[in-house]
Amino acid sequence: MGRSPTPEAPLPNQPVQATLSVLGMHCAGCADSVEKALVRDTPGVLDAAVNLADNTVTVSYDPDRADRAALAAAVAAVGFELVLPAPGTTAEDAGRAARRLEEATHRREFLVGAVFTAPLFLLSMARDLGFPATWLHAAWMPWLLGALATPVQLVTGRTFYTGAWRGLRAGAANMDTLVTLGAGAAYLHAVALLVAPGLGGHPGFETAAVILTLVRLGKLLEARARGRAGDAIASLLALAPERATLLRDGVERDVPVSDLQPGDVVRVRPGERVPVDGLVCEGIAAVDESMFTGEPLPADRGPGDEVLGGSIDRDGLLTVRVTAVGERTALARVAALVRRAQQSKAPVQRLADRVAAVFVPVIAALALLVFAGWWVIGGDFAPALTRLIAVLVVACPCALGLATPTAVMVGAGLAARHGVLFRDAAALERAHRVNTLLVDKTGTLTEGRPEATDWIVATGSGTTPDEFAALVRAAESPSEHPVGRALAADLGRGATPSATSFRAVPGHGVTAVVDGREVRVGKPAWIAPLGAPADLQAAADRLAGEGRTVMLVEVDGNVDGLVAVRDTLRPEAAAAVQDLEALGVDVIMLTGDGPLAAAAVARELGIGQVFDSATPQDKAAVVGGFLADCCTVGMVGDGVNDAPALATADVGFAVGHGSHIAIEAADVTLVRGGLGAVRRARELSRLTMGTVRQNLAWAFGYNLVLIPVAAGALHGATGLPAALRDFHPMLAAAAMAFSSVSVVLNSLRLGRRRLA
């Protein structure tokens, strides 16, 4: 898709935020080292958050005091590599290349390990099991085994050893440290027995080789699985075509989408994807917008209608004037919102981070105590060393570091496929706890496409019905509110004069000057706080009782009439209210409509509690009142008039459509609108956090169970298999490799869940 390779220059004194890939990170200890190096040791860095699920770090920094070169130097100082995009490429391009390189490195080093470890293991087992071949017991056999083991140390173990060394120089410990100590001790012990046979025992070169090969296999499988966890963004971005048909001076040219600018005109043929956001100039077509709306049927689009990049022209030739390209398109903003959610940290991750910060030093100290204890108790060096190696190798900080971010990454991607965009991991964590839901009517309980149904001119007004309708159309023409757009489009016929001095008063209405006349259109309480003329009031009460939204119209200080609009209720709204109530969520209507119109809708939907005639400030105050009652409050609104209430609530749900699909005021954007989407968001949050809890339980439980086993806690337990009573380091390596892979695979399982 069209993307600018260089970010926009920041405003003066504004921090810059960049998300960059980091090579060499394996565990939460690595993440902690990178974050500390950036925040604590780099002047100008305001914040840094590592996401182990895709090996990225999001850094916020002052561009006057720090630059990307300084960030890279700080990361390099603790033993890792910050991947900076080459000129003409984006951080995403660099990140994808870095992940491909990382996976290729794991694959190459595993294959080398497998090639040398397989014969080494088979020969060692044949010797130890007493096979009769005399050559297995020849004096040169240990030297052959050592020769097979050494390439595994040099190639398969290279990045572990270098990572541990860089961490040591920086005063940090990580997974590389544990693997290096375990495999290195096993290899050096075997070398010592080889060169000094008088020490007694066979050199166990196979132990060190199997440890490194199995751990490397685990890292390869983990890297592949983590790549699948980020598929949601890749699949979103793949919807955007790379080329477009530019129409200039009547001549068509095939150009890269990245060359398009706002104001250009492009042509879209049947079967093609719309390349960028724009407005239709000519033509009529059925456009498949299901990736944005979830609606299975294409929508008819003609002159003046908005079309979004990535949607599909099904059956007509369209000429489209470009309004947004690159990062400003709806598709790019959806992808950015999903990416931000995936790369943020959930509050529940703090526990894992605190444990991971001290995990490696504690395990290293524990391994030394185990070694010393068994050497003193048993008086035999070899079994004590075996248990030291097993403890070092079996301990797995990787699973702790991956437990939360992989689940969040998959959960945010799954949510995007269901039309729910979480702003960050904290919103994803909180959403399922909502037990009180305050709901604005327009776009949530209704379709959000109101239609003007009535206009009545006051008795004695000097304005004719056609003039009255034209004044209202003109005053509402600049409005972005759904009701204003409906009045501008549907009210009467004929020419619409131009309006000047337009001003929207949130929660009340609009004012404008039309043909020299001052016009106000808005809520009755705003236009006529002391009451409307009797004939208009009677008409207003009748229309409101039928569920219509009524507004008064004032012209040059006189109440000249009223207008009414009707918005069709969503067909699933009543069922969604019942479903949420059955789940223990109190659904409450909080609307700017008058009491009669609000009560009519509430009765039809079975909503028992209603707050009507609410301004944006009133809505925020109502939300605050429920928060004071210790409720976990969700607010559903349109993201414009409801912004204060959305910001006040524990979780703000904004209904977003078209080019307004990613709404910054909200914690959650509901692309498809409706209470059904709120229910889906709550369910997605519950499923994701359930997966996080499973992952954390596995990560902590794995270490709590297997570290004592590796230390020899079951040594005296008769009746158990010998492999458990004396946990061999090779089994420890297999368990360690499996532990982190299992966490990622469990998170990927979330992506296959189907929602009701």
N, C-alpha and C positions, 0 to 999 in steps of 0.2 A: 504494500500500500504506500501511498505517498507520505513520506516522513522527512522532515528536515533533519539532516545529519548533525546539525549543531543546534544546541538548545538556545532559546531566546536569552538575551542578556538580562541579568537580574536588575531589578530596580535598585537605586542607591540604598545602601544600608539594609537591603533585604537578603536573608540567608539563601543559599543555594542548596537544593536537595538533589542528590545523585544516587542512583542505585547501580552498583558495579559488582562484577563477579570477582570472587576470590578463589585462587587455586591453592590446594593443599589442606583445606579444612576437613576434618573427619568427625569431630565430636564437639560437645558443648564446651569443653575446655579450650578447644581451638577458637570457638566463637567468642568466648570470654576474653581470650588474649587479644583478638583483633579489636574488639570493642574498647578494651582498656587502652590499647595502643593509640587508637584514634581519639578517644574522648579525653583521656588523662594526659597523653604525651604529645598531642599535636595542637599547637596554638591555633585558635580560630575554629576548631571543630566544636559544634554545639551539641550534637547527638549522633549516635551510631547504633544501629540495630542489625545484627546478623540474622539471616534466615538460612538455617542449615539445609532446609528442604531443597533449595536450589543454589546453595553456596553463593549467596549474594550478601552485600552489606549496603544498607541505606544510610547515607551520611548527610547530615545537615551542617553546613559550614559557612563562615563569613568569607566571601570571595576576596575581601581586602586583606585578609590575614592568612588565608590558606588557599592552595590550589590542588588540583588532582595529583600533581607530581609529589607534593608534600604528603598527601594521603597515601600514595603508593610507597613512599619511603618509610612511613610509619608502619605500614603493614609488613613490609619487607624486613623491618628490624626485629619483628617477632617470628620470622620464619615462614611467611606466606607471600603470595604474589597477587597484587591487585591488578586486575585486567583492565587496562585503559583502551577505549576504542580508538582505532586508527582513524586518521582524517578521512572524512567522507562516509563513515559508518556510525552506527548508533551503539549505545551500551548494550542493547538487546542483541545486536549482531555479534558483538564481542563476547557476550555471555554465552550465546549458542556455540560459538567457536571454542570457547574455553571448556564448555561441558563435553563437546565432542573430543577435544584433546584429552580431557581427564579420563573419559571412558576408554579411549584408545590406549592410554598409558596403563590403566588397570588391566586391560585385555592382554596387552603385550607382556606385561610383567607376570600375569597369571600363567600365560602359556609357557613362558620360560620356566617358571616354577614347576608347572605340571610335567613338562618334558624331563626335567632332572629329578623331581621328587618321586615320580612313579617307579622308576627302576631302583632308586635308592630305598624306597619303602619296601618293595618286594624282596630285594636282596637282604635287607636287614631282618625282615620277618622270617625269611627262609633260614637264615643263620640262627636266629633266636629260637625258632621252633624245632631245631635239630635235624634239618634235612641232611641226608647222608652224603651229599656231594662234598668231597674233600676240599675242593677249591673254595667253597664258602668259608672255610676256616683257615685259609692260607694267610700267611703273614701280610701279604700285600692287600688283602680284602679291606681292612679298615682304611687304608690309604685311598683305595678306589671310592669307598663311601664318602670319605672326606672330599675327594675331587668332585663327586657329584653334588655334594651339599654346598660347596663354595659358590658356584654361580647363582644358586638360589639366594644366598646372602647378598651377593653383589648386585644382582639385577632385581629379583622379586622384592628384596628387602631394602633396596636403595632409598626409596622415598620415605620409608619408615625411619631409617637411620638418619637421613639428612633432616627430616622434620623434627626428630627428637633433639638433634644437635642444635638446630636453630632455636628451638624452644628453650633448651638449656642455656644458650648464650643470652637469651632474652629474659631469663629467670621465670619461664613458664613451663608447665607440664601439661601433656595432653595424651590422647590415645597412642600416638607414635611413641611416647615415652614408655608406656606399659608394654607395647609389642616389642620394642627394641630391647628393653631390659629382659623380657622373658625369652625371646628368640636368641638374643645375644648371649645370655647366660648359658642356654642349652648348647649353643655352638661352641663357645669357649670351653665349656666343660668337656665336650667331645674332643676338641683339639688337645686339651690337656691330657686326656686319657690316651690319645693317639701318640703323642710325643713322649709321654712318661708312662709306659705300660705298668710300671710298678705300682701305680696308684690303685690298680685293680678295677675290673669291670670293662664292658664293651663300650667303645665310643658311640654314643647315641646321636649320630648326625641326623637321623631321620626325624627326630623330634623337632629340631629347629627348622628343618626344611618344610615339614608338614604344617607347622604353625604359620610360617610366612605365606605358604601357598593357599591355605584355607582362609586366612584373614584377607589375602588379596582377592580370592574368589568372592568373599562376602562383600568387599568394597565394589567389585565389578557389578554384582547383582544389585547392590544398593544404588549405584549410579544409574543403572538402567531403570530401576523402579522409580527413582526420583525424577528422571526425565519424563516418565509417563505421568507423574503427579502434576506436572506443569502443562499438560496437553490442552487444558481449557483455553489458555490465552492463545496458544499457537493455532487452535482451531478457529478461534474468533478472528484473528488477524488474517487467516487464510481465506476468509470470506471476501476480502477486498481484492479486486483485480489489480494487476500491476500496470496495465496499459488502458488507455482510453481513446475514444475517437473525438478529437478536437475539431470543432467547426469554426472556421475563421474565414470571413469574406466569401462564404458560400463553398469553401473548399474543405474537404475532410482530410485530416492527417492523423495517423496513428502515433501517439506520443506516450511516454511514461507518465503514469498518474502523478509522480512526484513533480512534473513540470507544470501541472495545472495551478492556476491562481484563482481566487474569488473574482467573479465577473466573467470568466471564460464560459464558453458555451460548448457542451458536449452532446453527442448523439448516442442514444442507447437503443439497440435493436432487440427484437424479441429473442429471449433466451439468454441475453447478456446480463451480467450484474451491473448495477449502477455503480460507477467508479468512485463518486464522492457525494457529499450532501449537496442538494441544490433544489431549485424551484423549477417546475415544469413550465417551459415557454410555449411549446407546441406539442400536440399529440395527446392521445388518450390510451392508457394501457392498464391492465391488471397487474399490480406489483405485489410480489410475494415479500412481505415484511415479517415473516414468522420468526426470524431470528431476533427481532426486536419486540414484537407484540405477542408472540405465541399463538396468534390467530392462524388456523390452518388454511383459510380461504384468502386468496389475494384481494387487495383493496384497489378500487378504481382510482386512478390518479390522472388529473388533467391540468390544464393551464392554471397556474397559481398555487398548485398543491406542492407540498414538500415531499421529496423523496430522499432516502438515506443511502449512503454508500454501503454496498454489501447486499442490498435487497436485489431481487431478481425481476426483470421485466419479462412477463409471461407471454404477452400477445400483441404488443403494439409498438410503434416507433415513437420514441420520445426525444424531444430536444430540451435539454436541461441547462439552466444557468447555474454555475457553481457558486455556492455560498460558503462552503467550508472544505478545507483540504487538510491532509496530514493529521497532526495531533488534535485538530479542532473538530474532526468529524465525530458523529455520534458513536460509530463503531470503535474508533480509537479511544474515545473517552470511556466507553464501557470496558474495553480491555485495560485501560489505565486504572479504573476503579477496582477491577478484579485483581490486578497485579498489586495494587496498594494493600488490599485486604490480605492477599497471600503473603506479602512480605512484612506485614506488621506482626507484633508479638501479642499473643493473648495473655491476659493477666495470670491465668493458671500456669503459664510457663515459668513464672518467677521462682516457684519452688524448685523445679528442675534446674534452673540456672544457678540457684544458690547451692544446691548439692553438687552440681558439676564443677563449680568454682574450686571446691576443695577435694573433689573425688580422687583425682590422680595422686596427689601427695599422700592422702590417707591410705589409698590402696598400696602404694609403694612402701609406706611405713608398716602396714599390716603384713605385707609379704615378708619383710625382713624379720618381723616378730615371729611369724610362722616358721621361717627357716631356722631362726635361733632356737625356738622352742623344740622343734622336732630333732634338731641336732643334739640338743642337750638331753632330751628324753630318750632318743633312740641311739645316740652315739654314732650314727651312720650318716655320712655327708650326702651320699647320693639321694636317698629318699627325701631328705630335708630340702635339697636343691630342687628335686622334682616338684615338691609342693609349692615352693617359692615361685617356680616358673608357672605352675598351674594357676596360682592366685593372680599373678600379673596378667596372664593371657586371658583368663575367663572374665575378668572384670571389664565391663563394657559401658563406658560413658557415652558411646555413640547412640545407643537406644534412648538414653535420657534426652539427648539433644534433638533427636528426630521425632520424639513422641508427639509433641504439639505441632510444630510447623508443617509436618507432612499432612496431618489431618486437616489443619486449617487450609493448606493449599488445595487439597482435593475438595474439601467442603465448599470453599469459595467458588471453585470452578463448577461444581455441581449446582450450586445456587444460581450461578449465572445462566446455566442451561435451562433453569426453571424460571427465568425472568426476575430473579432476586439478586440485587447487587449490594453486598455488604461493604461499608466504607473501610472497616478495619476489623482485625481479629477480636477486639474487645466487643464490638457490636455483635459479631457472630457468637461470642460467648454469652452475651446477656439476653439475646432475643428470646430464648426458650423459657426464660424466667418471668416474662411479662404475664401479669395476672389481672391487670386493669388496662383496657384498651379504649382510648378516647378517639372517636372517629368523626372526621369531617364528612359531610354528605357528598359533596361534588367529587366525582371521579373515583370514589371508594364504594359508596353505597349505590351510586348512580353511574351511568356510562361515561359521564364527564363531557357529554356533547349536548348541552342544553339547546333547546329550540324556542325562539320567541313565538308565543301563542296569542297574546292579546295586547292591545294598546287602546287606552280609553282617554279621551280628551275631556277635561273638566268642563262642567256646565258654565257658560259665560266666558270661556277662554276665547281670546281673539285669534287663536291658532287653529287652522284647519287640520283634519286628521292626517292628510298627506304632508303638510308642513311639519306637523308634530313628529311624524315618523322620520322625516328627513333630518330634523334637528338631533333626534336621538341617535340615528345612524352615524351622523357626522361626529357627535361627541364621543361615541364609543369606538370609532374606527381605529384610533391608535392603541386601544386597550389590549393587553395580553391575557386578561382574565377570560375564562370560558364563557361566562355570562355576557361580558362585553362583546366578545367575538360573535356570539349568537345574535345579539341585538343589531350589530353592524351588518350582519349577513342576511337576517331573516325579516327585519321589520319593514314592511311596506315595499313599495317599488318606486322607481324613478331615480333621478339624479341625486347624488349625495354631495352636498357642499363641503368645502374644506373646513377643517377645524384648526384653531391655533390655541396657544396657551393651555394645552392639555396637561392635566395633572390627575394622577390616580391617588386616592386617599385610601390606603389599605384598610379593609374592614368596613368601609363606608360607601364608596362610590367614586365617581369621576367628575371633574369640572373641565369645561372647555369654552372657548369663544367661537361661535358659529355665525358667520355673516354679521358680525358686530353684536350678537346677542349672547349673553352669559347663560350657559346651560349647565345644570347640575343634574346628574342621574345617580340615584343611590337608595339606600335603605330608608324606609319611612321615618324612622327615629332620627335620622341625620337630616333629611330634607325638611321634615315638618315635626319638630320635637313636641309641639303642642297639639298635634293631631291634624290630619288632612281634612279637607272639606267633606261634608257628610256623604255626598254622592260617591266620591272617590273612596272614602273609607269603607262604605258598604260593599263596593265592588272589590276592594282589596281583600276584605275579610272573606268574601265568597271564593275568590280565586285561591287564596292561601289555604282555605279549608279543603280545596281540591288537590292540594299538594304542589301548587305552583309557587315560584319565588316571585314576589312582587316588589317593584321599585317605583318610587315617585320621581317625577320629572319637574324640575323648577326652571322656568325661563324668565330671566331678568327679575328675579326675586319673587315670582308668583308661581304657585303650584299649578302647573298647566295640565297635568294628567298622570297616568300611570302606565307602566309596561309590566308584562308578566312573561316568565319563561318556565319551561318544563323540561326536566331531565329524566330520561327513562331509567327506572331502577334496573340494576344489574340482575340478570336472571338467577344468578347463584347467590345473591346477597343474603336472602332469608336463610338459606341452608347454611351459608358460612357463619352467620350469627349463631345459629343453633349449634354448629360444630364447635365453635370457640367457647360458647357457654358450657357445652358438655365437657370441654377440656379444663374447665375451671377458670375461664377468662371472662371477667365482667365487661361486656361491650356497652359503651355509653356514647351517645351521639353528642357531638360538640360542634355546633354549626352557627354560621352567621345569619341563617334564615330566621324569619319571625316565628313566633310560637305556633301559629296555626299550621303553617307549611311543615315545620319540623315535626309536630305531633302527628300529622297525617302520614309522613314517611315512617316514623317510628312505629306507629300502629301496624302498618303493612309488613314491617320487617320483624316485629316482635321484640323491639328494643324498649326496655323498661324505663331507662333514665335518659333524660334529654337536657342539655344546656343549649338554649337558643339565643338568638340575637347577640352573639358573642363577637367582639372585635378581636384582632390579633392579640392585644394585650390581655383581654378577658380570657382568651384561650390559654395563654401562658399562666395566668393566675389560677385557673381551674386545674391545670396540670400540677402546679406547685402545691395546691391543696391536697391532691391525692398523694403526692410524694410525702407530704407531711404526715399522712396517715400510714406511712410505711408500706405503701403499695409499690410494686414494680410496674411502672407506668409506661405504656407505649402510646404514641400519638401518631395518627395517620392523617396526612394532609397533602396539600398540593406543592409544598416547598416554597411558596411565595407569600401568600397571606398568612400561612401557618408557620412561618419560619421561627418566630419566638417560641411557640409551643413545641415545635419539633426539637429545638435546641434545649428546652427545659426538661423534656421527658427523658427517662432512662434510655429508651430506644425510640428514635424518631423515624417513622416510615413515610417516605414521600412518594407520591404517585408521579411517575415521569413518563412522558410520551415524546416521541419524535426527537427534535434537536435538544429538548430539555430532559434527556433521558438520564443524565448523571447530575443529580442535584446535591450541591455541596452542603446544604443546610441539614441534610438527613444522615442518620446512621445507616439507613437501609433505603435503597431506591427500588420501588416496585415497578418494573418495566410494564407488566401486564395489568397493574391496578387491581382494585377490588380486595374485599376481605379474604377471598380465597388465596390471594398472594400473601397476605399476612399469615394465614394459617400455614402456608408452605414455608415461609421464612422461619416461623417458630419451629416447625418440624425439622427443617434443615439444620437449625442451630442445635436442636436436641440430638440429632443423629451425629453431628460433628463433634459435639462435646462428649457424647457417649464414646465415640472412637478415641478421643483424646484420653479419656479416663481409662479405657482399655489399654491404650499404649503405655500410659504412665504406670498402670498396675503391672503390666508385663515387664517394663524396664526396671522398676524398683524390685518387683518380685524375683525376677531373674537374678539380679545381683545379690539380693538378700538370701536366696536359696543356694546358688551355686558357688559363691565365694566361700562360705563355710565348708561346703563339700570339697572344694579344691584345696582347702586348708587342712583336710583330713578329719573333719568332724565325724565322718562315718567309718573311720578306720577300724574301730572295734565292733562294728555292727555285723554280727554273723548272719548268714542267710542272704545278704545282699550280694549282687554281682561284684566281682573284684574291681570292675571298671568304676563303680561308684565308691567302693570303700577306699580305693587309692586312685583318685581321679587323675588320669594321665593328661599331660599338657596337650597332646594331640586332640583329645576329646574337648579340652577346654577351648582350643582354637576353633573347632567345629561349632561349639556352642556359641562362642563369641561372634563368629561370622553369621550364624543363624539369627542371633538376637536382634541385630539392627535391621537385617533384611525383613524379618517378620513384622517389625513395626511399620515399615514402609508398605509391605504387602497388605497389612490390615487396614492402613489408610486408603490404599487403592481400592479395597473392597467397598469402601464408602461410596466411591464414584459409580458403582454399579447398582446402588440402591434405587428402587422405584418409589415414587411418591404417589399417594392416593390422589 
